[in-house]
């Protein structure tokens, strides 16, 4: 159990919701950006939503 889960338990939390921000597939689908091995500033700028 992680430290965050222990803190939640100590605070009386009855349940946790776990979410994922990104799914990793073995090969990219059409229109899905390639996920870089390292997320540096250059990659963040390239992958960030454009206004």
C-alpha distance matrix in Angstrom:
0.0 3.8 6.7 8.2 6.2 6.8 10.2 10.9 10.3 12.6 15.0 15.4 14.3 15.0 13.8 12.6 14.8 13.7 16.8 18.1 21.1 22.7 23.1 24.0 26.8 28.6 31.7 32.4 34.1 37.3 36.8 33.1 32.9 31.9 28.4 28.9 26.9 26.8 26.8 29.4 31.8 34.4 32.0 30.6 34.2 35.2 32.4 32.5 34.4 38.0 39.7
3.8 0.0 3.8 5.4 5.2 6.3 8.7 9.9 10.7 12.5 14.3 15.6 14.3 15.9 14.5 12.5 14.5 13.1 15.7 16.8 19.3 21.1 22.1 23.0 26.2 28.1 30.9 31.3 33.2 36.2 35.3 31.7 31.1 30.1 26.5 26.8 24.9 24.3 24.1 26.4 28.6 31.4 29.2 27.7 31.3 32.5 29.9 29.7 31.8 35.3 37.0
6.7 3.8 0.0 3.8 5.4 5.0 6.2 8.6 9.8 10.5 12.3 14.4 13.7 16.1 15.4 13.7 15.9 15.1 17.7 19.0 21.0 23.2 24.6 25.8 29.1 31.1 33.8 33.9 35.8 38.6 37.4 33.8 33.0 32.2 28.5 28.6 26.7 25.6 25.1 27.0 28.9 32.0 30.2 28.4 31.8 33.4 31.0 30.4 32.5 35.9 37.3
8.2 5.4 3.8 0.0 3.8 5.4 5.1 6.2 8.6 9.9 10.6 12.6 11.2 13.7 12.7 10.7 12.8 12.3 14.8 16.6 18.5 21.1 22.8 24.4 27.9 30.3 32.7 32.5 34.0 36.7 35.3 31.8 31.2 30.8 27.2 27.6 26.3 25.2 24.1 26.2 27.7 30.7 28.8 26.7 30.0 31.6 29.0 28.2 29.9 33.3 34.5
6.2 5.2 5.4 3.8 0.0 3.8 5.4 5.0 6.2 8.6 9.8 10.7 9.1 10.9 10.0 8.5 11.3 11.2 14.5 16.6 19.2 21.7 22.9 24.6 27.8 30.2 32.8 32.8 34.2 37.0 36.0 32.5 32.3 31.9 28.5 29.2 27.9 27.2 26.4 28.8 30.5 33.3 31.1 29.1 32.4 33.8 30.9 30.2 31.7 35.2 36.4
6.8 6.3 5.0 5.4 3.8 0.0 3.8 5.4 5.1 6.2 8.6 10.0 9.8 12.0 12.1 11.6 14.7 15.0 18.3 20.4 22.9 25.3 26.6 28.1 31.3 33.5 36.2 36.4 37.8 40.7 39.6 36.1 35.8 35.3 31.7 32.3 30.7 29.8 29.1 31.3 33.0 36.0 34.0 32.0 35.3 36.9 34.1 33.4 35.0 38.4 39.6
10.2 8.7 6.2 5.1 5.4 3.8 0.0 3.8 5.4 5.1 6.2 8.8 8.9 12.0 12.5 11.9 14.9 15.6 18.6 20.8 22.9 25.7 27.4 29.2 32.6 35.0 37.5 37.3 38.6 41.3 39.9 36.5 36.0 35.7 32.2 32.7 31.4 30.2 29.0 30.9 32.2 35.4 33.6 31.3 34.4 36.2 33.6 32.5 33.9 37.2 38.1
10.9 9.9 8.6 6.2 5.0 5.4 3.8 0.0 3.8 5.4 5.0 6.4 5.4 8.5 8.9 8.6 11.8 13.2 16.3 19.1 21.3 24.3 25.9 28.1 31.3 34.1 36.5 36.1 37.1 39.7 38.3 35.1 34.9 35.0 31.7 32.6 31.6 30.6 29.3 31.4 32.6 35.6 33.6 31.1 34.1 35.8 32.9 31.7 32.8 36.1 36.9
10.3 10.7 9.8 8.6 6.2 5.1 5.4 3.8 0.0 3.8 5.3 5.2 5.4 7.5 8.9 9.8 13.5 15.0 18.5 21.4 24.0 26.8 28.0 30.0 33.0 35.6 38.2 38.1 39.2 41.9 40.8 37.5 37.6 37.5 34.2 35.2 34.0 33.2 32.2 34.5 35.9 38.8 36.7 34.4 37.5 39.0 36.1 35.0 36.1 39.6 40.4
12.6 12.5 10.5 9.9 8.6 6.2 5.1 5.4 3.8 0.0 3.8 5.4 7.5 10.3 12.3 13.2 16.8 18.3 21.6 24.4 26.7 29.6 31.0 33.0 36.2 38.7 41.3 41.1 42.3 44.9 43.7 40.4 40.2 40.1 36.7 37.4 36.1 35.0 33.9 35.8 37.1 40.3 38.4 36.0 39.1 40.9 38.1 36.9 38.1 41.4 42.0
15.0 14.3 12.3 10.6 9.8 8.6 6.2 5.0 5.3 3.8 0.0 3.8 5.8 9.3 11.4 12.4 15.7 17.7 20.8 23.7 25.8 28.9 30.7 33.0 36.2 39.0 41.4 40.9 41.7 44.2 42.7 39.6 39.4 39.7 36.4 37.3 36.3 35.2 33.6 35.5 36.4 39.6 37.8 35.1 37.9 39.8 37.0 35.5 36.4 39.5 39.9
15.4 15.6 14.4 12.6 10.7 10.0 8.8 6.4 5.2 5.4 3.8 0.0 3.8 6.3 9.2 11.3 14.8 17.3 20.6 23.9 26.3 29.4 30.8 33.2 36.2 39.1 41.5 41.1 41.7 44.2 43.0 39.9 40.2 40.5 37.4 38.6 37.7 36.9 35.4 37.6 38.6 41.6 39.5 36.9 39.7 41.4 38.3 36.9 37.6 40.8 41.2
14.3 14.3 13.7 11.2 9.1 9.8 8.9 5.4 5.4 7.5 5.8 3.8 0.0 3.8 5.8 7.6 11.1 13.7 17.0 20.4 22.8 25.9 27.3 29.9 32.8 35.7 38.1 37.6 38.1 40.6 39.3 36.3 36.7 37.2 34.2 35.6 34.9 34.2 32.8 35.1 36.1 38.9 36.6 34.0 36.9 38.3 35.2 33.8 34.4 37.7 38.1
15.0 15.9 16.1 13.7 10.9 12.0 12.0 8.5 7.5 10.3 9.3 6.3 3.8 0.0 3.8 7.2 10.5 13.5 16.9 20.5 23.2 26.1 27.0 29.7 32.3 35.2 37.7 37.3 37.6 40.1 39.2 36.3 37.0 37.6 34.7 36.4 35.9 35.6 34.2 36.8 38.0 40.6 38.1 35.6 38.4 39.6 36.2 35.0 35.4 38.8 39.3
13.8 14.5 15.4 12.7 10.0 12.1 12.5 8.9 8.9 12.3 11.4 9.2 5.8 3.8 0.0 3.8 6.9 9.9 13.3 16.8 19.7 22.4 23.3 26.0 28.5 31.5 33.9 33.5 33.8 36.4 35.5 32.6 33.4 34.0 31.2 33.1 32.6 32.5 31.2 34.0 35.2 37.6 34.9 32.6 35.5 36.4 33.0 31.9 32.3 35.8 36.5
12.6 12.5 13.7 10.7 8.5 11.6 11.9 8.6 9.8 13.2 12.4 11.3 7.6 7.2 3.8 0.0 3.8 6.3 9.8 13.3 16.1 18.9 19.9 22.6 25.3 28.4 30.7 30.2 30.6 33.2 32.2 29.2 29.9 30.3 27.5 29.3 28.9 28.8 27.4 30.2 31.5 33.8 31.1 28.8 31.8 32.7 29.3 28.4 28.9 32.4 33.4
14.8 14.5 15.9 12.8 11.3 14.7 14.9 11.8 13.5 16.8 15.7 14.8 11.1 10.5 6.9 3.8 0.0 3.8 6.5 10.2 13.0 15.7 16.8 19.8 22.5 25.7 27.7 27.0 27.2 29.7 28.7 25.8 26.6 27.4 24.8 26.9 26.9 26.9 25.4 28.4 29.5 31.6 28.7 26.4 29.2 29.9 26.4 25.5 25.8 29.4 30.3
13.7 13.1 15.1 12.3 11.2 15.0 15.6 13.2 15.0 18.3 17.7 17.3 13.7 13.5 9.9 6.3 3.8 0.0 3.8 7.0 10.2 12.6 13.6 16.3 19.1 22.3 24.4 23.9 24.4 27.1 26.2 23.0 23.7 24.1 21.4 23.4 23.2 23.4 22.2 25.3 26.8 28.7 25.7 23.7 26.7 27.2 23.7 23.2 23.9 27.6 29.0
16.8 15.7 17.7 14.8 14.5 18.3 18.6 16.3 18.5 21.6 20.8 20.6 17.0 16.9 13.3 9.8 6.5 3.8 0.0 3.8 6.6 9.2 10.6 13.7 16.6 20.0 21.7 20.7 21.1 23.6 22.5 19.4 20.1 20.8 18.3 20.7 21.0 21.3 19.8 23.0 24.2 25.9 22.7 20.7 23.6 23.9 20.3 19.8 20.4 24.1 25.6
18.1 16.8 19.0 16.6 16.6 20.4 20.8 19.1 21.4 24.4 23.7 23.9 20.4 20.5 16.8 13.3 10.2 7.0 3.8 0.0 3.8 5.6 7.1 10.1 13.3 16.7 18.2 17.3 18.0 20.6 19.5 16.2 16.7 17.1 14.6 17.0 17.4 17.9 16.6 20.0 21.5 22.8 19.5 17.9 20.9 20.8 17.2 17.3 18.2 22.0 24.0
21.1 19.3 21.0 18.5 19.2 22.9 22.9 21.3 24.0 26.7 25.8 26.3 22.8 23.2 19.7 16.1 13.0 10.2 6.6 3.8 0.0 3.8 7.0 10.0 13.2 16.7 17.6 15.9 16.6 18.7 17.1 13.8 13.9 14.8 12.4 14.9 16.0 16.2 14.3 17.5 18.5 19.7 16.5 14.6 17.4 17.3 13.7 13.6 14.5 18.2 20.3
22.7 21.1 23.2 21.1 21.7 25.3 25.7 24.3 26.8 29.6 28.9 29.4 25.9 26.1 22.4 18.9 15.7 12.6 9.2 5.6 3.8 0.0 3.8 6.5 9.6 13.1 13.8 12.3 13.3 15.6 14.3 10.8 11.1 11.6 9.5 12.4 13.7 14.6 13.3 16.8 18.3 18.8 15.2 14.2 17.0 16.2 12.6 13.5 14.6 18.3 20.9
23.1 22.1 24.6 22.8 22.9 26.6 27.4 25.9 28.0 31.0 30.7 30.8 27.3 27.0 23.3 19.9 16.8 13.6 10.6 7.1 7.0 3.8 0.0 3.8 6.4 10.0 11.2 10.3 11.3 14.3 13.9 10.5 11.5 11.6 9.9 13.2 14.1 16.0 15.5 19.2 21.0 21.2 17.4 17.0 19.8 18.5 15.0 16.5 17.5 21.0 23.7
24.0 23.0 25.8 24.4 24.6 28.1 29.2 28.1 30.0 33.0 33.0 33.2 29.9 29.7 26.0 22.6 19.8 16.3 13.7 10.1 10.0 6.5 3.8 0.0 3.8 6.7 8.4 8.4 10.5 13.8 14.0 10.4 10.9 9.8 8.1 11.1 11.7 14.2 14.6 18.3 20.6 20.4 16.7 17.1 19.9 18.3 15.2 17.5 19.0 22.3 25.4
26.8 26.2 29.1 27.9 27.8 31.3 32.6 31.3 33.0 36.2 36.2 36.2 32.8 32.3 28.5 25.3 22.5 19.1 16.6 13.3 13.2 9.6 6.4 3.8 0.0 3.8 5.4 6.3 8.2 11.9 13.0 10.0 11.2 10.1 9.8 12.9 13.7 16.7 17.4 21.0 23.3 22.6 18.8 19.6 22.2 20.0 17.1 19.7 20.9 24.0 27.1
28.6 28.1 31.1 30.3 30.2 33.5 35.0 34.1 35.6 38.7 39.0 39.1 35.7 35.2 31.5 28.4 25.7 22.3 20.0 16.7 16.7 13.1 10.0 6.7 3.8 0.0 3.8 6.9 9.4 12.9 14.7 12.0 12.8 10.8 10.9 13.3 13.6 17.1 18.5 21.9 24.5 23.5 19.9 21.4 23.8 21.4 19.1 22.0 23.5 26.4 29.7
31.7 30.9 33.8 32.7 32.8 36.2 37.5 36.5 38.2 41.3 41.4 41.5 38.1 37.7 33.9 30.7 27.7 24.4 21.7 18.2 17.6 13.8 11.2 8.4 5.4 3.8 0.0 3.8 6.5 9.7 11.7 9.5 10.5 8.8 10.2 12.8 14.0 17.4 18.5 21.7 23.8 22.4 18.8 20.5 22.5 19.6 17.5 20.7 21.9 24.4 27.9
32.4 31.3 33.9 32.5 32.8 36.4 37.3 36.1 38.1 41.1 40.9 41.1 37.6 37.3 33.5 30.2 27.0 23.9 20.7 17.3 15.9 12.3 10.3 8.4 6.3 6.9 3.8 0.0 3.8 6.6 8.0 5.8 7.1 6.5 8.7 11.8 14.0 16.9 17.3 20.3 22.0 20.3 16.8 18.2 19.8 16.8 14.6 17.6 18.5 20.9 24.3
34.1 33.2 35.8 34.0 34.2 37.8 38.6 37.1 39.2 42.3 41.7 41.7 38.1 37.6 33.8 30.6 27.2 24.4 21.1 18.0 16.6 13.3 11.3 10.5 8.2 9.4 6.5 3.8 0.0 3.8 6.1 5.3 8.3 9.3 11.6 15.1 17.5 20.1 20.1 23.0 24.3 22.6 19.1 20.1 21.3 18.3 15.8 18.4 18.6 20.8 23.8
37.3 36.2 38.6 36.7 37.0 40.7 41.3 39.7 41.9 44.9 44.2 44.2 40.6 40.1 36.4 33.2 29.7 27.1 23.6 20.6 18.7 15.6 14.3 13.8 11.9 12.9 9.7 6.6 3.8 0.0 3.8 5.6 8.5 10.4 13.4 16.6 19.5 21.8 21.5 23.9 24.7 22.7 19.4 20.4 21.0 17.7 15.7 18.2 17.8 19.4 22.3
36.8 35.3 37.4 35.3 36.0 39.6 39.9 38.3 40.8 43.7 42.7 43.0 39.3 39.2 35.5 32.2 28.7 26.2 22.5 19.5 17.1 14.3 13.9 14.0 13.0 14.7 11.7 8.0 6.1 3.8 0.0 3.8 6.3 9.3 12.2 15.3 18.6 20.4 19.4 21.7 22.0 20.0 16.9 17.5 17.8 14.6 12.5 14.7 14.1 15.6 18.6
33.1 31.7 33.8 31.8 32.5 36.1 36.5 35.1 37.5 40.4 39.6 39.9 36.3 36.3 32.6 29.2 25.8 23.0 19.4 16.2 13.8 10.8 10.5 10.4 10.0 12.0 9.5 5.8 5.3 5.6 3.8 0.0 3.8 6.6 8.8 12.2 15.4 17.2 16.4 19.0 19.7 18.1 14.7 15.2 16.2 13.3 10.7 13.2 13.3 15.6 18.7
32.9 31.1 33.0 31.2 32.3 35.8 36.0 34.9 37.6 40.2 39.4 40.2 36.7 37.0 33.4 29.9 26.6 23.7 20.1 16.7 13.9 11.1 11.5 10.9 11.2 12.8 10.5 7.1 8.3 8.5 6.3 3.8 0.0 3.8 6.2 9.1 12.6 14.1 13.2 15.5 16.2 14.4 11.0 12.0 13.0 10.0 7.7 10.8 11.9 14.0 17.6
31.9 30.1 32.2 30.8 31.9 35.3 35.7 35.0 37.5 40.1 39.7 40.5 37.2 37.6 34.0 30.3 27.4 24.1 20.8 17.1 14.8 11.6 11.6 9.8 10.1 10.8 8.8 6.5 9.3 10.4 9.3 6.6 3.8 0.0 3.8 6.2 9.5 11.6 11.6 14.1 15.6 13.8 10.3 12.2 13.8 10.9 9.2 12.8 14.6 16.9 20.6
28.4 26.5 28.5 27.2 28.5 31.7 32.2 31.7 34.2 36.7 36.4 37.4 34.2 34.7 31.2 27.5 24.8 21.4 18.3 14.6 12.4 9.5 9.9 8.1 9.8 10.9 10.2 8.7 11.6 13.4 12.2 8.8 6.2 3.8 0.0 3.8 6.6 8.6 8.6 11.7 13.8 12.8 9.1 10.6 13.1 11.0 8.9 12.2 14.6 17.4 21.0
28.9 26.8 28.6 27.6 29.2 32.3 32.7 32.6 35.2 37.4 37.3 38.6 35.6 36.4 33.1 29.3 26.9 23.4 20.7 17.0 14.9 12.4 13.2 11.1 12.9 13.3 12.8 11.8 15.1 16.6 15.3 12.2 9.1 6.2 3.8 0.0 3.8 5.4 6.3 9.0 11.6 10.6 7.3 9.7 12.3 10.6 9.7 13.0 16.1 18.4 22.1
26.9 24.9 26.7 26.3 27.9 30.7 31.4 31.6 34.0 36.1 36.3 37.7 34.9 35.9 32.6 28.9 26.9 23.2 21.0 17.4 16.0 13.7 14.1 11.7 13.7 13.6 14.0 14.0 17.5 19.5 18.6 15.4 12.6 9.5 6.6 3.8 0.0 3.8 6.7 9.5 12.8 12.5 9.8 12.0 15.0 14.0 13.1 16.0 19.3 21.8 25.4
26.8 24.3 25.6 25.2 27.2 29.8 30.2 30.6 33.2 35.0 35.2 36.9 34.2 35.6 32.5 28.8 26.9 23.4 21.3 17.9 16.2 14.6 16.0 14.2 16.7 17.1 17.4 16.9 20.1 21.8 20.4 17.2 14.1 11.6 8.6 5.4 3.8 0.0 3.8 6.0 9.6 10.1 8.0 9.8 13.0 12.8 12.3 14.7 18.3 20.7 24.1
26.8 24.1 25.1 24.1 26.4 29.1 29.0 29.3 32.2 33.9 33.6 35.4 32.8 34.2 31.2 27.4 25.4 22.2 19.8 16.6 14.3 13.3 15.5 14.6 17.4 18.5 18.5 17.3 20.1 21.5 19.4 16.4 13.2 11.6 8.6 6.3 6.7 3.8 0.0 3.8 6.8 7.9 5.7 6.4 9.8 10.3 9.7 11.4 15.1 17.5 20.7
29.4 26.4 27.0 26.2 28.8 31.3 30.9 31.4 34.5 35.8 35.5 37.6 35.1 36.8 34.0 30.2 28.4 25.3 23.0 20.0 17.5 16.8 19.2 18.3 21.0 21.9 21.7 20.3 23.0 23.9 21.7 19.0 15.5 14.1 11.7 9.0 9.5 6.0 3.8 0.0 3.8 5.5 5.4 6.2 8.8 10.0 10.7 12.0 15.8 17.5 20.5
31.8 28.6 28.9 27.7 30.5 33.0 32.2 32.6 35.9 37.1 36.4 38.6 36.1 38.0 35.2 31.5 29.5 26.8 24.2 21.5 18.5 18.3 21.0 20.6 23.3 24.5 23.8 22.0 24.3 24.7 22.0 19.7 16.2 15.6 13.8 11.6 12.8 9.6 6.8 3.8 0.0 3.8 5.5 5.0 6.2 8.6 9.9 10.3 14.0 15.1 17.9
34.4 31.4 32.0 30.7 33.3 36.0 35.4 35.6 38.8 40.3 39.6 41.6 38.9 40.6 37.6 33.8 31.6 28.7 25.9 22.8 19.7 18.8 21.2 20.4 22.6 23.5 22.4 20.3 22.6 22.7 20.0 18.1 14.4 13.8 12.8 10.6 12.5 10.1 7.9 5.5 3.8 0.0 3.8 5.5 5.3 6.3 8.7 10.1 13.5 14.2 17.4
32.0 29.2 30.2 28.8 31.1 34.0 33.6 33.6 36.7 38.4 37.8 39.5 36.6 38.1 34.9 31.1 28.7 25.7 22.7 19.5 16.5 15.2 17.4 16.7 18.8 19.9 18.8 16.8 19.1 19.4 16.9 14.7 11.0 10.3 9.1 7.3 9.8 8.0 5.7 5.4 5.5 3.8 0.0 3.8 5.5 5.0 6.0 8.4 11.9 13.5 16.9
30.6 27.7 28.4 26.7 29.1 32.0 31.3 31.1 34.4 36.0 35.1 36.9 34.0 35.6 32.6 28.8 26.4 23.7 20.7 17.9 14.6 14.2 17.0 17.1 19.6 21.4 20.5 18.2 20.1 20.4 17.5 15.2 12.0 12.2 10.6 9.7 12.0 9.8 6.4 6.2 5.0 5.5 3.8 0.0 3.8 5.4 5.2 5.8 9.6 11.5 14.6
34.2 31.3 31.8 30.0 32.4 35.3 34.4 34.1 37.5 39.1 37.9 39.7 36.9 38.4 35.5 31.8 29.2 26.7 23.6 20.9 17.4 17.0 19.8 19.9 22.2 23.8 22.5 19.8 21.3 21.0 17.8 16.2 13.0 13.8 13.1 12.3 15.0 13.0 9.8 8.8 6.2 5.3 5.5 3.8 0.0 3.8 5.6 5.3 8.5 9.1 12.2
35.2 32.5 33.4 31.6 33.8 36.9 36.2 35.8 39.0 40.9 39.8 41.4 38.3 39.6 36.4 32.7 29.9 27.2 23.9 20.8 17.3 16.2 18.5 18.3 20.0 21.4 19.6 16.8 18.3 17.7 14.6 13.3 10.0 10.9 11.0 10.6 14.0 12.8 10.3 10.0 8.6 6.3 5.0 5.4 3.8 0.0 3.8 5.8 8.5 9.1 12.8
32.4 29.9 31.0 29.0 30.9 34.1 33.6 32.9 36.1 38.1 37.0 38.3 35.2 36.2 33.0 29.3 26.4 23.7 20.3 17.2 13.7 12.6 15.0 15.2 17.1 19.1 17.5 14.6 15.8 15.7 12.5 10.7 7.7 9.2 8.9 9.7 13.1 12.3 9.7 10.7 9.9 8.7 6.0 5.2 5.6 3.8 0.0 3.8 6.6 8.7 12.4
32.5 29.7 30.4 28.2 30.2 33.4 32.5 31.7 35.0 36.9 35.5 36.9 33.8 35.0 31.9 28.4 25.5 23.2 19.8 17.3 13.6 13.5 16.5 17.5 19.7 22.0 20.7 17.6 18.4 18.2 14.7 13.2 10.8 12.8 12.2 13.0 16.0 14.7 11.4 12.0 10.3 10.1 8.4 5.8 5.3 5.8 3.8 0.0 3.8 6.3 9.5
34.4 31.8 32.5 29.9 31.7 35.0 33.9 32.8 36.1 38.1 36.4 37.6 34.4 35.4 32.3 28.9 25.8 23.9 20.4 18.2 14.5 14.6 17.5 19.0 20.9 23.5 21.9 18.5 18.6 17.8 14.1 13.3 11.9 14.6 14.6 16.1 19.3 18.3 15.1 15.8 14.0 13.5 11.9 9.6 8.5 8.5 6.6 3.8 0.0 3.8 6.6
38.0 35.3 35.9 33.3 35.2 38.4 37.2 36.1 39.6 41.4 39.5 40.8 37.7 38.8 35.8 32.4 29.4 27.6 24.1 22.0 18.2 18.3 21.0 22.3 24.0 26.4 24.4 20.9 20.8 19.4 15.6 15.6 14.0 16.9 17.4 18.4 21.8 20.7 17.5 17.5 15.1 14.2 13.5 11.5 9.1 9.1 8.7 6.3 3.8 0.0 3.8
39.7 37.0 37.3 34.5 36.4 39.6 38.1 36.9 40.4 42.0 39.9 41.2 38.1 39.3 36.5 33.4 30.3 29.0 25.6 24.0 20.3 20.9 23.7 25.4 27.1 29.7 27.9 24.3 23.8 22.3 18.6 18.7 17.6 20.6 21.0 22.1 25.4 24.1 20.7 20.5 17.9 17.4 16.9 14.6 12.2 12.8 12.4 9.5 6.6 3.8 0.0
